[in-house]
Amino acid sequence: MFTLVHLDTPPPESLKNQVLQMVVDYFSDISPVPLTPSNPLYQLYQYVIGYEVHLYLQAMDAATNSSARLILALDDEDPSQVLGFALYLPSQDDAEACTLTYLAVRASHRRRGIARAMVQRMLEHRPHAELACAASKAPTFESMGFQLLAAQGPQVLLNTRDHRSDGMVAVQDLAPIFQSKEVRQIHAYLVKQHGRKAMSEAEHKRDRLLDQMAYQAQALVIERFPTIH
């Protein structure tokens, strides 16, 4: 069994480290660019998403209404163990709205209601919730009460209501991370390790993946709303 903890300030370091480790471990599950380890760019995107979540958790220190909120599922037998987490961004100007940014459950504890329970806890605080995910994951969230609204690039947009909130959320700007010295160093290391040709091919594979996901997202929307298209 598990216990849910809802945080609006940064988690203790040991719990934070487990969350960040889960982000890295389940990168392909939760990233909007779900590369596989066979793609040389995998390590670079893995670093970026880990750093993005680190910044969200760090910013919780400000304890402003717009900073991220974190829901942790802790193991009842050992409360020092994180079984799952949900990171969401509350709207700055709509008290009911939020965006679910990242959700992950340890592979060993899936299909036990942990994800559903974390989403339910979030909705108790912010019932007008939105998220974006790959088309293949839409049925999972629909079973939790979300409904498909539209395609959004390589992802589909789901919401607990039939419309989006007008409220703003403070989304992390990834551009400075991609332009950071650390990312440039990782890229230089990958070029040295794999060669420029392999890295160029890795970028083409990434782009093809995103194009395929965008096609799947559009196809799902057309399937669900045939009269609109």
N, C-alpha and C positions, 0 to 999 in steps of 0.2 A: 504494500500500500504506500501512499504518498501523501504529503502535506503541501498545500500551496502557500507560498509567501508572496505578498505583493509589495514591491519596493518603489519608492519615489526618490530614494537617495542611493548612492553606489553600494553594491553588495560588498561584504567582507572580501578581502583579497583572495582567500582560498576558493570561495564560490565564484568570484569573477574569473579566476584562472580556469575553472572548470567550464564556465560558459564559453570563454574564448577558445578553449580546446575543442569543444563541441562544434563551434563555428568552423574550425579548421577540419575536423574529422568528417563533418557532414556537409562540406562545401558544395559538392555536386547536387545535394538535396535542396539546399536553401538559397544558392546564389542565383541571381537573375541571368548570369552567364554561366550555366552549369557545365563547365568543361570537365572532361575526365582526366585522370592522371596521365593518360597517354599523350595528351597535348602539352608540349613544352611550356605553354603559357599558364598552365595550371597553377604552378607555384606563385607566379606573379599575382594572379587574381585571388588566390588563397590568402596571400599577404594583405591585399587591399581590403577584402571583406573582413578579415580579422581586425585590421586597424580601424576600419569604419565602426565596427561594433565596440571596440575599445574606446573610441571617441564618444560614442553615445553614452556608454557607461560612465565615462569620466565626467561628461557634461551634466550628469544627474546630480553632481555636487552642487550645482547652482540652485537646484530645487525650485526652478521656475515652473510656471504652469505649462510651458512649452517643451520642457526637457523630457527625455524618454522615461518610460515606466517599464519595470521588469517584473515578470511573474516567474517564480521558480517553483518547480516541483521537486521537493526533497524526499529522500528515502526515509520512510518511518523508522526502519530498523537502524539506519545510520544517517541522521539529519545533516551530516557534513557532506553527503553525496548528492550532487545535482542529477536528477533523472531527466529533466527537461526544462526548457525556458521559452518564454514568449517575450519579445521586445516590441513595445508599441509606442507610437507617438501621439500624444493627445493634441487635439486641435487647440490653437491659441484663442480662437474666438467663437467656438461652438462647443459648449460644455458637454454635449452628448457624443461628439464625434472623435474618432481616432483612426490611425492607420496602423495595421499590424505589419511590422517590418520584417521580423524574423521569428521563426518558430521551429524548434527542434526537440526531439525526444531521443534518448539513447536507444540504439538499435535493440539492445537486450530487453528494453521495457516498452516496446511499441505494442499497439493493439490492447492496451490496458486502460484506455480512457484518459490518459494523461493529457494529450493534446486537446481533446474536447473540453476537459476540465479547465485547462488554462485559458482557452478561448472564452469559455463561459464566465470565468472570473473577470476577464477583461471587459466583457459585455455588461457585466453588472455595474461597472464604473462608467463605461462609454458605449452605450447600446448602438450608436450609429457608426459601425466599424467598416473599414474598407481594407482591401488588400489586393496585391497583384501577384499572380503566380503563373506557372506554365499551364497550358491548356490541359495537360494530362493530370494535373493536381486539382482541377476545378471540382470534380465530383466529391473529393474528400471534404472540401470546405463547404460545398453545398449541403452536405449531410450535417454540417454544424450550424446551418441556418443562413448561410450566405447565398446570394443570388447573382447570376451572371449579368453584368451591365454592358460590357463592351470589350473590344480588343484594344490593347495598348502596346503597340510594337510587338515584341516577342512574347508578351504575356497577355493574360486576360484580367480584366478588372472585375472584382466581386465586391458586393456590399450587402450589409444586413437589411438595407432598404432598397427601394426601386429607384433611388436617385443618390447622387453624390452630395456630400456636405459642401457648403460654400466656405467652410472654415479652412484656415491655413494650418499646415503642420511644418515644423522646423526640420526639414530633411537635410541630412549631412551632405555637403558638397564634396563629391569624390574627386573633382578635378585637381585640387591641391595634393591629394594623396597620390594620384597617378603621376603628378609632376615632381613629387618629392625625391630627395637624394636617395632614399632607401629603395624606392621603386626603380629608379634609374640604375642603381647598383645591381639589383636583382636582374633587370633586363640585360645589362652588360654581361653578367655572369652566365645567363642563359644563352646569349649569343655566342659566348666563348665556348660553352659546353656543347651546344647543338649546331652552331654555324648559322650564318645569315639566311641561307636557303631554307633550312628547316624551320627557322623562326617565321620566315615569310609564309611558308606553307601552313604553319600553326595559326597565323592570323587569318588566312583564307578559310581554314577549317572552322575557326570561331565564327567568322562571318556567315558561312554556310549554315552552321548550327542555328544562329540567330534568325536567318532567313527562313529556315525550316520551321522554327518555333513560331515565327510571325504568321506563316501560312496556316499552321495548326490552330493558332489563336483565332484567326479570321474564319477558318472553316467551322470552328465550334460555335462562334457567334452566328454564322449563317445557318447552321443546323438548328440552333435554338430559336432564332428569330427569322424564319424564312420569308415572312411577309414584308419585313423591313428592307430586305435586299433585293 
